[in-house]
Amino acid sequence: MTIEWNLVADIGGTNARFSAVLAGEMESQYEFHHSVEEHPKFTDLLIDLLQEIADATGWNNPPTSACFAVACPADVEEITFTNSHWHFTKSELKQLLSCQQLFVINDFEAVAHGITELNDNDLVQVGGERAIPTKPIGILGAGTGLGVAGLVPTENGYQVVDSEGGHADYPPTTDRMAAVVGVLREEYGRVSLERLLSGKGIFNIYRSLCTINNIEKVYETPAEVAAAAQEGSDELALQSLNMFCSGMGSAAGNLALTYGAKGGIYIAGGVVPKFIDFFINSDFRHKFEEKGRFVSYLKPIPIFIVVRENLGLLGAAKKLK
């Protein structure tokens, strides 16, 4: 008997996650995770993936529909990832999958769809009061890059506002932040939010502080910097993670003001949950509210950290339902 199933994917700069989902459903026991770095060509991985799915499920027929959430602009024929070497065309992908219907969407459009399916166990609230369900939602997420999206309520549900807001200019709010931006500007010319507010951003802050202080780097990865900061064993690591958290607060406050996000701000992505206690106890919420005359506007807005791991896959599956 032929099984109707859909293929959904959440592809970032570091990890590619796939799920084989029965048609009409959003969750599956069949998930497949791969490292981007380990696969030179995306299409070669996809060929191997289809065999992997067939072996795991017994479904040898092509997927009926597919939705691929990608960490780059998705409204063009040729998909070129911002933070990895992968690229493909939509027509090439559809032909390879032999599917009837294909959607390629921005990864944070998928995250936004997934937000609407979360429950209290998937979230940790950081300050604020109750969300107003008739008001917009803002979504900010640090991973390999920085994603930004919004949700606007409509009569029939909601409208996703996907964006490339992570590539907006980074606005330093302290002299120390300005000094870090100055170091990075010498290297990159222009400094975006993503250069500081991402996994790589934590390391960018750290190595910039080392340059400013004329100190040799002790750590070589964002994870090492974050671990040292949480242990309190290295002052520059501690400053780096604090600057990341403060920057996330400022960016989240700007997003709330821009969208009028009284429906809440959601912090998604894989970075923050790795040091969630540090993040909650940092200057994050204070920086979120520190907007001069608009403190009273921001104070009631709740912020939710998303702790569910497969949010992008959930959202991509909802796109097909």
ZIHU-V356969 format. One record per pair of residues at least 4 apart in sequence whose ideal C-beta (glycine too) atoms are under 7 Angstrom apart, sorted by the first residue. I is the first residue (numbers start at 1). J is the second residue. If there is no record, write none. Layout:
i:I j:J
i:I j:J
This chain:
i:2 j:61
i:3 j:59
i:3 j:61
i:4 j:23
i:4 j:64
i:5 j:20
i:5 j:21
i:5 j:22
i:5 j:23
i:5 j:59
i:5 j:63
i:5 j:64
i:6 j:21
i:6 j:23
i:6 j:63
i:6 j:64
i:6 j:65
i:6 j:66
i:6 j:317
i:6 j:320
i:7 j:18
i:7 j:20
i:7 j:63
i:7 j:66
i:7 j:97
i:8 j:19
i:8 j:21
i:8 j:67
i:8 j:313
i:8 j:316
i:8 j:317
i:8 j:320
i:9 j:16
i:9 j:17
i:9 j:18
i:9 j:68
i:9 j:69
i:9 j:316
i:10 j:17
i:10 j:69
i:10 j:107
i:10 j:110
i:10 j:312
i:10 j:313
i:10 j:316
i:11 j:16
i:11 j:68
i:11 j:69
i:11 j:70
i:11 j:71
i:12 j:71
i:12 j:107
i:12 j:143
i:12 j:144
i:13 j:36
i:13 j:71
i:13 j:81
i:13 j:82
i:13 j:83
i:13 j:84
i:13 j:144
i:13 j:145
i:14 j:36
i:14 j:144
i:15 j:33
i:15 j:35
i:15 j:36
i:16 j:34
i:16 j:36
i:17 j:31
i:17 j:33
i:17 j:310
i:17 j:312
i:17 j:313
i:18 j:32
i:18 j:49
i:19 j:28
i:19 j:30
i:19 j:31
i:19 j:313
i:19 j:317
i:20 j:28
i:20 j:30
i:20 j:53
i:20 j:57
i:20 j:59
i:21 j:25
i:21 j:26
i:21 j:28
i:21 j:317
i:23 j:64
i:24 j:321
i:26 j:117
i:26 j:314
i:26 j:317
i:26 j:318
i:26 j:321
i:30 j:53
i:30 j:56
i:30 j:57
i:31 j:310
i:32 j:49
i:32 j:52
i:32 j:53
i:34 j:38
i:34 j:39
i:34 j:45
i:36 j:84
i:36 j:86
i:39 j:44
i:39 j:45
i:42 j:46
i:42 j:86
i:42 j:88
i:43 j:47
i:43 j:88
i:43 j:92
i:43 j:96
i:44 j:48
i:45 j:49
i:46 j:50
i:46 j:96
i:48 j:52
i:49 j:53
i:50 j:54
i:51 j:55
i:52 j:56
i:53 j:57
i:53 j:59
i:54 j:59
i:54 j:60
i:62 j:97
i:62 j:98
i:62 j:99
i:63 j:97
i:63 j:99
i:64 j:99
i:64 j:100
i:65 j:99
i:65 j:100
i:65 j:101
i:65 j:320
i:66 j:97
i:66 j:99
i:66 j:102
i:67 j:103
i:67 j:105
i:67 j:316
i:67 j:319
i:67 j:320
i:68 j:104
i:69 j:105
i:69 j:106
i:69 j:107
i:69 j:109
i:69 j:110
i:69 j:312
i:69 j:315
i:69 j:316
i:70 j:74
i:70 j:79
i:70 j:81
i:70 j:104
i:70 j:106
i:70 j:107
i:71 j:81
i:71 j:82
i:71 j:83
i:71 j:107
i:71 j:145
i:72 j:79
i:72 j:80
i:72 j:81
i:72 j:82
i:73 j:164
i:74 j:79
i:74 j:104
i:74 j:105
i:74 j:106
i:77 j:89
i:77 j:90
i:77 j:91
i:78 j:87
i:78 j:89
i:79 j:87
i:79 j:88
i:79 j:90
i:79 j:104
i:80 j:87
i:81 j:86
i:81 j:87
i:82 j:145
i:83 j:144
i:83 j:145
i:88 j:92
i:88 j:93
i:89 j:93
i:90 j:94
i:90 j:102
i:90 j:104
i:91 j:95
i:92 j:96
i:93 j:97
i:93 j:102
i:94 j:99
i:94 j:102
i:97 j:102
i:103 j:319
i:105 j:109
i:105 j:110
i:105 j:319
i:106 j:162
i:107 j:111
i:107 j:147
i:107 j:312
i:108 j:112
i:108 j:139
i:108 j:141
i:108 j:147
i:108 j:148
i:108 j:149
i:108 j:162
i:109 j:113
i:109 j:149
i:109 j:160
i:109 j:162
i:110 j:114
i:110 j:312
i:110 j:315
i:110 j:316
i:110 j:319
i:111 j:115
i:111 j:139
i:111 j:141
i:111 j:147
i:111 j:149
i:111 j:268
i:111 j:311
i:111 j:312
i:111 j:315
i:112 j:139
i:112 j:149
i:112 j:151
i:112 j:160
i:112 j:315
i:113 j:160
i:113 j:315
i:113 j:318
i:113 j:319
i:114 j:311
i:114 j:312
i:114 j:314
i:114 j:315
i:114 j:318
i:115 j:137
i:115 j:139
i:115 j:151
i:115 j:266
i:116 j:158
i:117 j:314
i:117 j:318
i:118 j:122
i:118 j:123
i:118 j:306
i:118 j:308
i:122 j:306
i:122 j:307
i:122 j:308
i:123 j:304
i:123 j:305
i:123 j:306
i:123 j:307
i:124 j:276
i:124 j:304
i:124 j:305
i:124 j:307
i:125 j:302
i:125 j:303
i:125 j:304
i:126 j:280
i:126 j:284
i:126 j:285
i:126 j:303
i:126 j:305
i:127 j:285
i:127 j:302
i:127 j:303
i:128 j:300
i:128 j:301
i:128 j:302
i:128 j:303
i:129 j:300
i:129 j:302
i:130 j:302
i:131 j:263
i:131 j:264
i:131 j:302
i:132 j:262
i:132 j:263
i:133 j:263
i:134 j:153
i:135 j:260
i:135 j:261
i:135 j:262
i:135 j:263
i:136 j:150
i:136 j:151
i:136 j:152
i:136 j:259
i:136 j:260
i:136 j:261
i:136 j:263
i:137 j:150
i:137 j:151
i:137 j:261
i:137 j:263
i:137 j:264
i:137 j:266
i:138 j:150
i:138 j:255
i:138 j:256
i:138 j:259
i:138 j:261
i:138 j:265
i:139 j:148
i:139 j:149
i:139 j:150
i:139 j:266
i:139 j:268
i:140 j:148
i:140 j:251
i:140 j:252
i:140 j:255
i:140 j:265
i:140 j:267
i:141 j:147
i:141 j:267
i:141 j:268
i:141 j:269
i:142 j:146
i:142 j:197
i:142 j:198
i:142 j:199
i:142 j:248
i:142 j:269
i:142 j:271
i:142 j:272
i:143 j:198
i:143 j:199
i:143 j:269
i:143 j:270
i:143 j:271
i:144 j:198
i:144 j:199
i:144 j:200
i:145 j:166
i:145 j:194
i:145 j:198
i:146 j:166
i:146 j:193
i:146 j:194
i:146 j:197
i:146 j:198
i:147 j:166
i:147 j:269
i:148 j:163
i:148 j:165
i:148 j:166
i:148 j:255
i:149 j:160
i:149 j:161
i:149 j:162
i:149 j:163
i:150 j:161
i:150 j:259
i:151 j:158
i:151 j:160
i:152 j:158
i:152 j:159
i:152 j:161
i:153 j:158
i:154 j:158
i:154 j:159
i:166 j:192
i:166 j:193
i:166 j:194
i:167 j:192
i:167 j:194
i:168 j:192
i:168 j:193
i:169 j:192
i:170 j:181
i:170 j:191
i:170 j:192
i:170 j:193
i:170 j:195
i:170 j:196
i:172 j:177
i:172 j:178
i:172 j:181
i:173 j:177
i:173 j:250
i:174 j:178
i:175 j:179
i:176 j:180
i:177 j:181
i:177 j:243
i:178 j:182
i:179 j:183
i:179 j:212
i:180 j:184
i:180 j:205
i:180 j:208
i:180 j:209
i:180 j:243
i:181 j:185
i:181 j:191
i:182 j:186
i:183 j:208
i:183 j:211
i:183 j:212
i:184 j:188
i:184 j:191
i:184 j:195
i:184 j:204
i:184 j:208
i:185 j:189
i:185 j:191
i:188 j:195
i:191 j:195
i:193 j:197
i:193 j:251
i:194 j:198
i:194 j:201
i:195 j:201
i:195 j:204
i:196 j:201
i:196 j:204
i:196 j:205
i:196 j:244
i:196 j:247
i:197 j:201
i:197 j:244
i:197 j:247
i:197 j:248
i:197 j:251
i:198 j:271
i:199 j:222
i:199 j:271
i:200 j:204
i:200 j:222
i:201 j:205
i:201 j:244
i:202 j:206
i:202 j:222
i:202 j:225
i:202 j:226
i:202 j:240
i:202 j:241
i:202 j:244
i:203 j:207
i:203 j:221
i:203 j:222
i:203 j:225
i:204 j:208
i:205 j:209
i:205 j:240
i:205 j:243
i:205 j:244
i:206 j:210
i:206 j:219
i:206 j:225
i:206 j:236
i:206 j:237
i:206 j:240
i:207 j:211
i:207 j:217
i:208 j:212
i:209 j:213
i:209 j:236
i:209 j:239
i:209 j:240
i:210 j:215
i:210 j:216
i:210 j:217
i:210 j:236
i:213 j:236
i:215 j:236
i:218 j:234
i:219 j:224
i:219 j:225
i:219 j:228
i:219 j:237
i:220 j:224
i:222 j:226
i:223 j:227
i:224 j:228
i:225 j:229
i:225 j:237
i:225 j:240
i:225 j:241
i:226 j:230
i:226 j:241
i:226 j:274
i:226 j:275
i:227 j:231
i:228 j:233
i:228 j:234
i:228 j:237
i:229 j:237
i:229 j:238
i:229 j:240
i:229 j:241
i:229 j:278
i:230 j:275
i:230 j:278
i:232 j:238
i:234 j:238
i:235 j:239
i:236 j:240
i:237 j:241
i:238 j:242
i:239 j:243
i:240 j:244
i:241 j:245
i:241 j:275
i:241 j:278
i:242 j:246
i:242 j:282
i:242 j:283
i:243 j:247
i:244 j:248
i:245 j:249
i:245 j:279
i:245 j:282
i:245 j:283
i:245 j:284
i:246 j:250
i:246 j:283
i:246 j:284
i:246 j:287
i:247 j:251
i:248 j:252
i:248 j:284
i:249 j:253
i:249 j:283
i:249 j:284
i:249 j:285
i:249 j:286
i:249 j:287
i:249 j:288
i:250 j:254
i:250 j:287
i:251 j:255
i:252 j:256
i:252 j:265
i:252 j:288
i:252 j:303
i:253 j:257
i:253 j:287
i:253 j:288
i:253 j:289
i:253 j:291
i:253 j:298
i:254 j:258
i:255 j:259
i:255 j:261
i:255 j:265
i:256 j:261
i:256 j:265
i:256 j:298
i:256 j:301
i:257 j:291
i:257 j:294
i:261 j:265
i:261 j:301
i:262 j:301
i:264 j:301
i:264 j:302
i:264 j:303
i:264 j:304
i:265 j:301
i:265 j:303
i:266 j:304
i:266 j:306
i:267 j:272
i:267 j:303
i:267 j:304
i:267 j:305
i:267 j:306
i:268 j:306
i:268 j:311
i:272 j:276
i:272 j:279
i:272 j:305
i:273 j:305
i:273 j:307
i:275 j:279
i:276 j:280
i:276 j:305
i:277 j:281
i:278 j:282
i:279 j:284
i:283 j:287
i:284 j:288
i:285 j:289
i:285 j:303
i:286 j:290
i:288 j:298
i:288 j:303
i:289 j:295
i:289 j:298
i:289 j:299
i:291 j:295
i:291 j:298
i:294 j:298
i:295 j:299
i:306 j:311
i:310 j:314
i:311 j:315
i:312 j:316
i:313 j:317
i:314 j:318
i:315 j:319
i:317 j:321
